[in-house]
Amino acid sequence: MKGKRFFPLALLLSLSLALAQDGQALYGQYCAACHGAEGQGIPGAIPPLAGNPKVQDEAHVVKVVREGLSGPLEVNGVTYSGVMPPMPQVSEAEVRAIAQYLKGLSGAQAEAKAPASQVRGDPALGRALYLGQKALQNGGAPCQACHTVAGVGFLGGGSMGKDLTDAAKRLGGEAGLTALLQNPAFPVMREAYKGKPLTEVEASALAAFLVQVANEVPRPASLYLGRFLVAGLVLLGLLLLYQAILWQLRPKSLAERIQDQLRR
């Protein structure tokens, strides 16, 4: 009888251990790049998960991961104002496994492994990478192909992605942006850089550049209007030149040929 009771208990413990191990692997895949290997977060930028009372609510974790969350958010007396985008690609079962893993993380462990300082990238390198003046090491497209930053680039940039002028203020400063760039949570960006990840140096440089942009005085809205007018005038001039060349190369009419003969 005792053996029969022991078997279900051992099976339950075994299943719980397997679930925790799966949760740890899934956490490393989807969460660690931003929240840290031990759930420590990034001071002042990304909230910790270890020792965070909110992660004890499994339903809350599922909702946040699959639907996203935006600040201001207070965790252990510290206010965070960044944005966590939704991750619908993570199934509910996977999120529940991650939640189970998070419940076992120790706040003390997270404190001991928290980074001592913010990352410091090279904004000049970040600008060159953003504009495509320097190619990304793994062959990814430059940010300007999809995004705009006020005052950077003659015509601004692409319109597929969101304006990045204030990205540093929205997404946790240099540290938060560096983590996000290394592990994109936005579906389009994730697909664009699939198999072509940014290196740590590239991510921190781009993040430093965006911080620099966010701290500068905003450029007037008329700046791009003037650039578009100049570009329009140049294009008009080229079209007029093209029309003039076509006019000279056109076959002459009978009247024009007769006039040419009379002049001779």
Residue pairs with C-beta under 8 A, 6 or more apart in sequence:
16 100
19 97
19 100
20 97
20 100
20 101
20 104
22 97
23 97
23 98
23 99
23 100
23 101
23 102
24 101
26 90
26 94
26 97
26 98
26 101
27 39
27 98
27 101
27 102
28 37
30 65
30 87
30 90
30 94
30 98
31 39
31 49
31 98
32 183
33 179
33 180
33 182
33 183
34 42
34 46
34 84
34 176
34 179
34 180
34 183
34 185
35 41
35 46
35 47
35 48
35 49
36 42
36 46
36 48
36 110
36 113
36 114
36 115
37 113
38 50
38 105
38 109
38 110
38 113
39 48
39 49
39 50
39 51
39 52
39 102
39 105
39 110
40 48
40 50
40 110
40 111
40 113
40 114
40 115
41 47
41 48
41 49
41 75
41 110
41 114
42 115
42 118
42 172
42 175
42 176
42 179
43 78
43 114
43 115
43 118
43 175
44 78
44 80
44 172
44 173
44 175
45 80
45 82
45 118
45 172
45 173
45 175
45 176
45 179
46 80
46 82
46 172
46 175
46 176
46 179
47 73
47 75
47 78
47 80
48 75
48 76
48 107
48 110
48 114
49 55
49 102
49 105
49 110
50 102
50 105
50 106
50 107
50 109
50 110
51 76
51 105
51 106
51 107
51 108
51 110
51 111
52 75
52 76
52 102
52 107
54 60
54 61
54 75
55 61
55 99
55 102
55 103
55 105
56 103
58 96
58 99
58 100
61 95
61 96
61 98
61 99
61 102
62 92
62 95
62 96
62 99
64 84
65 86
65 87
65 90
65 95
65 98
66 86
66 87
66 88
66 90
66 92
66 95
67 86
68 83
68 84
68 85
68 86
68 87
69 83
69 84
70 82
70 83
70 84
71 79
71 80
71 81
71 82
71 83
72 79
72 80
72 81
73 79
73 80
73 81
74 80
80 172
81 170
82 170
82 171
82 172
82 176
83 170
83 171
84 185
85 185
85 186
87 185
89 187
90 98
115 175
118 173
118 174
118 175
119 174
119 175
119 178
119 204
119 207
120 174
120 204
120 208
121 174
121 178
121 201
121 203
121 204
121 205
121 206
121 207
121 208
121 209
122 204
122 205
122 208
123 205
123 208
123 209
123 211
123 212
124 209
125 134
125 201
125 202
125 205
125 209
126 205
126 206
126 207
126 208
126 209
126 210
126 212
127 133
127 152
127 209
128 134
129 136
129 142
129 143
129 202
129 205
129 206
129 209
130 142
130 143
130 144
130 149
130 152
130 206
130 209
131 142
131 144
131 152
131 153
132 141
132 142
132 144
132 145
136 142
136 196
136 198
136 202
137 199
137 202
138 195
138 196
138 197
138 198
138 199
139 196
140 192
140 193
140 196
140 197
140 198
141 192
143 157
143 161
143 164
143 206
144 152
144 153
144 157
144 158
145 157
145 158
145 160
146 157
146 158
146 160
146 161
146 188
146 189
146 192
147 157
147 158
147 160
147 161
147 162
147 163
147 164
148 156
148 157
148 158
148 159
148 163
148 164
148 165
149 156
149 157
149 163
149 164
149 165
149 210
149 213
150 156
150 163
150 165
150 213
150 218
150 219
150 223
151 213
151 216
151 219
151 223
152 213
154 227
154 231
155 224
155 227
155 228
155 231
156 224
156 227
160 188
161 188
161 189
164 210
164 213
165 213
165 214
165 218
166 214
167 177
167 210
167 214
168 174
168 177
168 207
168 210
168 211
168 213
168 214
168 215
169 214
171 177
171 180
172 179
172 180
173 207
173 211
174 204
174 207
174 208
174 211
175 207
176 207
177 203
177 206
177 207
177 210
177 211
178 200
178 203
178 204
178 207
181 198
181 202
181 203
181 206
181 207
182 197
182 198
182 200
182 203
184 190
184 193
198 206
252 260
